[in-house]
Amino acid sequence: MKMNRPLPPHLTVYKPQLTSTFPVSHRISGAFLATMVLFSIFSFKIGDLSPTFYHFYQYLFLLTFYLNWVIISLVNFTLLALCYHMSNGVRHLLWDSGLFLELSKAYTSGIIMLFCAAFSALLNIIRQHWSNGQIPYRIRQRKRKCSGITISTGRNGQIPH
């Protein structure tokens, strides 16, 4: 049964503004990040369901082999949500300290926050693509000779156990 009711007048008159969309998107990004944390905990705990870990490896194989593009896009979207949520959180901390409370400065800080979030997300996505999925900052190992035997040591010169 379809009802042809008119829209309420406040929905047709109201124009979305920058200052009204940021709090809503901040809450949405926080809920998404909490969901991703729960999903990652579930993904790590799925291996505990079987004593042989066969199902866990099968699950990881299916995710990485068939759905690689889904994982990469989900990681990039999570990274974008994290950068936005953190930048907006810094903006809220500045508001708590009494800065940027005027309307013109609130718009300016919102635009700066958007650029900072987009720039940091873009840098992280480029770094992720450049590192080819590997951790780019490996501990450089140097070799040290002790009585004719070459020993590989870590960054601080200690022998790893």
Secondary structure, DSSP 8 states (H G I E B T S, - for coil): --------HHHHH----HHHHHHHHHHHHHHHHHHHHHHHHHHHHGGGGSTT-HHHHHHHHHHHHH-HHHHHHHHHHHHHHHHHHHHHHHHHHHHHTT-S-SHHHHHHHHHHHHHHHHHHHHHHHHHHHHTTTS-S-----EEEEETTEEEEE-TTS----
